[in-house]
Amino acid sequence: MENQTPLVEMRDMHIAFGGNKAVDHVSIDLYPGEVVGLLGHNGAGKSTLIKMLSGAYKADGGEILINGELAEINNPRDARGYKIETIYQTLALADNLDAGSNLFLGRELLTPFGFVDDDAMEAETRKIMSRLNPNFQTFSAPVSTLSGGQRQSVAIARAVYFNAKILIMDEPTAALGPQETQMVAELVQKLKAEGLGIFLISHDIHDVMELCDRISVMKNGKLVGTVRVEDVTDDDILGMIILGKKPMKNTS
């Protein structure tokens, strides 16, 4: 990967709220076709760091490079312009609408007469779902009737349909059963194969060890370190989270 240009480089990022350094000079990167997990206790700074990339927060300082070029991200619209999409834990789906209406929420397809084209939206939704989750068949029911994994599929499909290259996933398997978690894991593998880069925020070490290529651990707003999954054990990661110490072995 060293020869590749990172999709994302966040250099020396910092932000404070009321004198409290929420993110304290942190640098991380992400390559195409890679999943980087962000781990740490509540308040470690991982969500705040990623919110600077998604445009939810404006950094006090630091630089963000996208494909090697300096990016100006002041709000979520700027982030979307750089093909960055965020899937929050709450998923932000409209429960009373079906999958297609959610996929195109705010960006509806219209007929030549200016009416919302439900048929076209369903056809497009079927197309992308056949690529991402062929088992998904519930196109006309409100998403409130879907399982957690299916809802996650709709949220991911929405991001991918609008050409996301960088995906931020916040606790994607929280409150999902083993089967649903496996469904999300398969979706992540497909997105990796298509060359997307994914930042995955999680509390679940097993999740991260299974889904990620590298793991960055934060504690008290600082980066403890970034390690390759193949080089570390669950206990190594626990030590980074709890003690704030990088394991004494081959780490990148």
C-alpha positions in Angstrom: 0.0 0.0 0.0 3.0 2.3 0.5 3.1 3.0 -3.3 -0.6 4.0 -3.3 -1.9 7.4 -2.6 -4.1 7.3 0.5 -7.8 8.0 -0.1 -7.8 10.0 3.1 -5.0 11.5 5.2 -5.9 13.4 8.3 -2.8 15.1 9.6 -2.3 16.7 13.0 -6.1 17.1 13.6 -7.1 18.9 16.7 -10.3 20.4 18.2 -11.2 21.6 21.7 -14.6 22.2 23.3 -14.5 24.7 26.2 -10.8 24.1 26.8 -11.1 20.3 26.7 -8.9 18.8 23.9 -11.4 16.4 22.4 -8.9 15.5 19.6 -5.3 16.3 20.4 -3.0 16.3 17.3 -4.1 13.0 15.7 -2.9 11.7 12.3 -4.5 8.7 10.5 -4.9 7.6 6.9 -7.1 5.2 4.8 -6.3 3.5 1.5 -8.7 2.3 -1.3 -10.2 -1.1 -0.5 -9.2 -0.9 3.1 -11.2 -0.9 6.4 -9.7 1.0 9.3 -11.3 0.5 12.7 -11.4 3.2 15.3 -11.5 2.0 18.8 -11.5 3.6 22.2 -13.6 4.2 25.3 -16.5 6.7 25.2 -15.0 10.1 25.1 -11.7 8.8 23.6 -12.2 11.2 20.6 -12.9 8.7 17.8 -16.3 10.0 16.9 -15.1 13.6 17.1 -12.2 12.9 14.9 -14.4 11.3 12.2 -17.0 14.2 12.5 -14.2 16.5 11.3 -14.0 14.4 8.2 -17.8 14.2 7.7 -18.1 18.0 8.1 -20.2 17.8 11.3 -17.4 19.6 13.1 -15.0 22.2 11.8 -11.4 21.4 13.0 -9.4 23.9 15.0 -6.4 22.9 13.1 -4.8 20.1 11.0 -5.1 19.1 7.3 -7.3 16.7 5.5 -6.1 15.3 2.2 -8.3 13.4 -0.2 -6.5 11.5 -2.9 -3.4 13.4 -2.0 -4.9 16.9 -2.4 -5.8 19.3 0.3 -9.5 19.3 1.1 -11.7 22.1 2.5 -14.4 20.5 4.6 -16.5 22.9 6.6 -19.9 21.1 6.5 -21.5 17.8 5.4 -22.2 19.1 1.9 -18.5 19.8 1.4 -17.8 16.2 2.6 -20.3 14.7 0.2 -18.6 16.7 -2.6 -15.5 14.7 -1.8 -17.6 11.5 -2.0 -17.6 11.0 1.8 -20.8 9.5 3.2 -21.5 8.7 6.8 -23.8 6.0 8.1 -24.6 6.9 11.7 -25.8 4.3 14.2 -29.3 5.8 14.0 -29.2 5.2 10.2 -31.4 8.3 9.6 -34.0 6.4 7.7 -37.6 7.5 7.3 -39.5 4.7 9.0 -42.8 5.2 7.1 -41.2 5.1 3.7 -40.1 2.1 1.6 -36.5 1.3 0.6 -36.6 3.2 -2.7 -38.1 6.3 -1.1 -35.4 6.2 1.5 -32.6 5.6 -1.0 -33.6 8.8 -2.9 -34.8 10.9 0.1 -34.2 14.5 -0.8 -32.9 13.5 -4.2 -36.1 11.9 -5.7 -36.3 10.8 -9.3 -39.1 12.6 -11.2 -41.2 11.8 -14.2 -41.2 14.2 -17.2 -44.3 15.8 -15.7 -42.5 16.6 -12.4 -44.1 13.9 -10.3 -42.1 11.6 -8.0 -41.3 8.5 -10.1 -41.7 5.6 -7.6 -41.3 2.9 -10.3 -37.9 4.3 -11.4 -36.8 4.6 -7.8 -37.8 1.0 -7.1 -36.0 -0.2 -10.3 -32.8 1.6 -9.3 -33.1 0.2 -5.7 -33.5 -3.3 -7.0 -30.4 -2.8 -9.2 -28.2 -1.7 -6.4 -29.6 -4.3 -3.9 -28.9 -7.1 -6.4 -25.3 -6.0 -6.3 -25.0 -5.4 -2.5 -27.5 -7.8 -0.9 -29.2 -10.2 -3.3 -31.4 -11.6 -0.5 -33.1 -8.3 0.0 -36.6 -8.6 -1.4 -38.7 -6.2 0.7 -39.1 -3.3 -1.7 -42.6 -2.0 -1.0 -43.0 -2.2 2.8 -42.1 0.7 5.1 -38.5 0.3 6.4 -39.9 0.2 9.9 -40.9 -3.4 9.2 -37.3 -4.4 8.2 -34.8 -6.2 10.3 -31.7 -4.3 11.6 -29.4 -5.9 9.0 -31.8 -5.0 6.2 -32.1 -1.4 7.4 -28.3 -1.2 7.5 -28.4 -2.5 3.8 -30.7 0.3 2.8 -28.5 2.9 4.5 -25.3 1.5 2.8 -27.1 1.3 -0.6 -28.0 4.9 -0.3 -24.4 5.9 0.3 -23.0 3.7 -2.5 -25.7 4.7 -5.0 -24.5 8.3 -4.8 -20.9 7.2 -5.5 -19.4 7.3 -2.1 -15.7 6.5 -2.2 -15.1 7.0 1.5 -17.6 5.5 3.9 -17.8 6.2 7.6 -19.7 3.6 9.5 -20.6 4.3 13.1 -21.2 1.1 15.2 -22.7 -0.7 12.1 -23.4 -3.9 14.0 -24.7 -2.5 17.3 -27.9 -4.2 18.5 -27.7 -6.8 15.7 -27.8 -10.6 16.2 -25.1 -12.9 14.8 -26.9 -13.5 11.5 -27.5 -9.8 10.9 -23.9 -9.0 11.9 -22.7 -11.5 9.3 -24.9 -9.8 6.7 -23.2 -6.4 7.4 -19.8 -8.1 7.3 -20.6 -9.4 3.8 -21.6 -6.0 2.7 -18.4 -4.5 4.0 -16.4 -7.1 2.1 -18.2 -6.3 -1.1 -17.5 -2.5 -0.7 -13.9 -3.2 -0.1 -13.7 -5.3 -3.2 -15.1 -2.3 -5.1 -12.3 -0.2 -3.9 -14.1 1.9 -1.2 -12.3 2.9 1.9 -14.1 2.5 5.2 -13.6 4.0 8.6 -15.4 1.8 11.1 -16.1 3.2 14.5 -16.9 0.4 17.1 -16.7 -0.6 20.7 -16.6 -4.3 19.7 -13.1 -5.7 19.5 -14.2 -8.9 17.8 -16.1 -7.0 15.2 -13.1 -4.9 14.4 -10.7 -7.8 14.3 -13.0 -9.6 11.9 -13.8 -6.6 9.6 -10.8 -4.4 9.6 -7.3 -4.4 8.0 -5.8 -1.9 10.5 -7.0 -0.5 13.8 -6.4 2.9 15.2 -6.9 3.2 19.0 -7.6 6.5 20.7 -7.5 7.4 24.4 -8.1 10.8 26.0 -8.2 12.6 22.6 -4.8 11.2 21.6 -3.8 8.5 19.1 -2.4 5.5 21.0 -1.3 3.9 17.8 -2.3 2.2 14.5 -1.7 -1.5 14.1 -2.3 -4.1 11.5 -4.9 -6.7 12.5 -2.7 -9.6 11.5 0.1 -8.4 13.9 -1.9 -8.2 17.1 -4.2 -10.1 19.4 -7.4 -9.1 21.1 -5.4 -8.7 24.3 -3.0 -6.3 22.5 -5.9 -4.1 21.5 -7.4 -4.2 25.0 -4.0 -3.0 26.3 -4.0 -0.1 23.9 -7.6 0.9 24.9 -7.2 0.5 28.6 -3.5 1.3 29.3 -2.9 3.5 26.3 0.2 1.5 25.3 1.2 0.2 21.9 2.1 -3.6 21.8 5.8 -4.4 21.7 5.9 -6.2 18.4 5.7 -5.7 14.6 3.3 -2.8 14.3 3.1 -0.3 11.5 
